[in-house]
Amino acid sequence: MVDKVFEKSITKQFEFDEEVASVFDDMLNRSVPFYKEMQRLSINFASNFLEENDTVYDLGCSTGSTLIELSKNSNHNLNLIGIDNSEAMLNRAKNKCKAFGVNIDFINADLHDISYDDAKLILSNYTLQFIRPLQREKLVKKIQESLKDEGIFIFSEKVISSNSKLNKQSIDEYYNFKKTQGYSEFEISQKREALENVLIPYTEEENKKMILDAGFSHCETIFKWVNFATFIAIK
């Protein structure tokens, strides 16, 4: 379905409810620059670390797209687990898995309440930014402790610049991108207002510091477009 969530005036903050879930795949592709490329790169980098029967978690898996693509493109049998606290998202994820013939376990839970046992790879695409900073750092520490030695954490985030002029230009570039995807000025402003104080981005440097402070041995940016970045962290 086509994303028309913000064609009408908003009455609440952004949440991943049934209305958003019904158009989420279209929303991602039109709202996140080079989303498919980011997903492809994440899977390619992950594949170099994965072995037979490794366990993979996707935190904030939404409709399951990344795990489905990983399953389709991996040469190994993997234990794939998607976690999300939106029942509407998980229902769509389960239906997509049936359509693609992919076996993925989905868990409806808060990310802080789950044990990521025996994980070789943990994914998080545009999820940490919705978690309050103190809780975000605790979760990253939990991720680091849960991973096997030389396990990896691949995550994508919206980022900001510490330079106010560059930050404004980045935002302007992003809004111009959204206009090329068919979003109106009204839709863009409505979504911006709905996300106010819900999405809290870090700078690229703050993301890397958070990762290293949690005990990871290395963190590197593998993809960046203006104010969107994908990182790989190695335990």
N, C-alpha and C positions, 0 to 999 in steps of 0.2 A: 504493500500500500504506500501511497505518496504521503510524505510528511506535510500535514497542514495544521499541526497542533497549535501553532502560534499565529494563525490567521485571525483568531478572535482575541479579545482582550483577556489577559490573564487574571485569575482570581486567587492564585496560590503560588507558592514557591515550586520550583521544578522538582518532580519526583518521577520515579520509574514505574508508573501505574499502567493500567491496561491501555489507556489512550496512547501513551508513549511507546509501549511494547508493540502495539499493532503496526507502528510505522518506523520502528527503531532501526532496522537495517537500511532503509532509505535515508533516515536522519543521519546515520553515521557516514554513509557514502557521500552525502551532500554537505555535511557540516565539518568533517575532519579531512583536511587536504591529504591526498595520497594515502588514504586509509588502507586500500588494498595492497599498495606497495609496502607500507609499514608491516602489514600482516604477513606478506610474503617473506620479507627480510627476517622477521621474528622467527618464522618457521624454519627458514634456511639456517639461521644461526643456531637455533635450538637443536636441529637435527644432527649437528656435528658433535653434540654432547650426549645425545640419547642412545641407549642400548636396549636390547630386548627386555621387555617386561618392566621398564622403568615407569615410575609413577609421576604423573603430571597434574598439577592443579591450575585452574584458571580462576582467579579471584575477581568476582564481579563479571561472571561469564556472559551475562545478558542472554542473547538468543543462541549462544553456543557456536558462533561462526568460526572462531579461531581454533577451537578444539576439533571441530569437524574438518577444517582444512588441514590441520596437523595430522589427523587420522588418515585422511585421503592421501597425503603426501609422504608419510613415513614408511620406511622399509621395515620397521619393527612393530611388534605387538606392544601396545602401551596401555597402561592403566590410566584412563583419562577421567578426571573428576572436575566438574564445574560447580562453582559455589556462587550463589546470588541470594539476596534477601527479597527479591521481587518474584512472587509466584507467577505473575503475568509473563515475565521474561522467561522463566523456566518452562512454562507450558509451551511456549513457542519453540524453545530450544529442543524439547522432547519431540515435538512434531517434526522439526527439521531433521533430527537424528533418524527418525523412522523413515523419512523420505529418502535420506542418503544411505540408509543401511549401516549406520555407524553406532557403535556401542560406547556410550558415555554415561557415567553416573552423575546425576545432578542432585545437589543438596541445597535446600532452602534454609539458610542460616546466616547469622551475623558473622562476618569474617573473623572477628575476635574470638568467637566461641568454638572454632574448629581447630582440631589438631591436624597439621599437615604432615602426617607420618610418612617417613621413607621417601620424601620428595626428591626427585632429581632435577625437575624443572618446575618453577612456579611462574605463571604469567599474570600480568595485571595490566589491562589496556584501559587507560583513562578512568581508573578506579580510585587510586590513592588521593587524587585531587578532591574527591568528595568526602574525605575523612579529615576530621579536625586535626591540626598539627600534632598535638601531644599524642593522640591515639594513633596517628599515622606513623610516628616514629616507633611506638611500641609494636605495631603490626610488622614493620620492616624488621625489627629485631627478632620477632617471632619467626618470620620467614627465614632469616639467616640461620637461626638455630635449628629450624626444621629440615633444611636442605642437607643432603649427603655432602661429603667432602667433594669439592670441585663441581657441586651442583650449581645451577644458574637461576637467576631471577631476571626475567625480561619484562620491562614495564614501559608503558607509554604515558606521557603526561602533557597537558597543556602547560606551557611555561611562560614566565614573564621576564622582562629585562630589568636589570638594576638601573639602567639609564632611562630616564623618563621620556626623552625625545625618541629614542629607539623603541621604547615600549609602545608609545602612541602610534608610531609608524607601523609597528607589527600588528597592532589592533586594526588599524585602517586597512592594511593589506589583507588581513583575515576577513574583514567585512566585505571587501571588494570580491574576494573569492566566493563568499556566500551569495553575493548578488549574481555572480556568473552561474551559480547552481540553481537559480530561479527563486531565491528567497527575496521577499520585499523588504524595504526599509522598516516597515511596521513589524514584520515577523522577526527581524533581527533585533530590534529594540525590545520587543516583548520577551524574547528568549533571554536576552542580556539581563533584563529586570528579574525574570524568574530565577536565574542562576545566581543573582546577587547574594553573597554570604552563604551560598550552598557549595559552589565550586571555588576552592581556595588554592590557586597555583603557586608553585615555588619557582625560583629561577633555576636555570640548568645547574649552576654551581651549588645551590642549596640542595637539590635532589642528590647530587653526587656526594656531598658532605653527609647527608642523612644515611646514605648507603654505606659509606666507609665507617661512619661512627657506629653503625650497627654491627660491624665486624667483618664485612666483606673484604676480600683481598684486592679487588679491582672493580672499577665501574667505568664504562665507556659509552659515549653516545654513538649509536650506529645509524641513526637517521634523524634529520632535523629539517623542518620547513618552517621558517619564521618562528612562530610561537607554539609549535608542536614538536615533541622530541621523543625518541625511543632509546632506551638505555639497556645495556646488558651488564649484570653484576655477577661476579664469580666468587663463590665461597672459597 
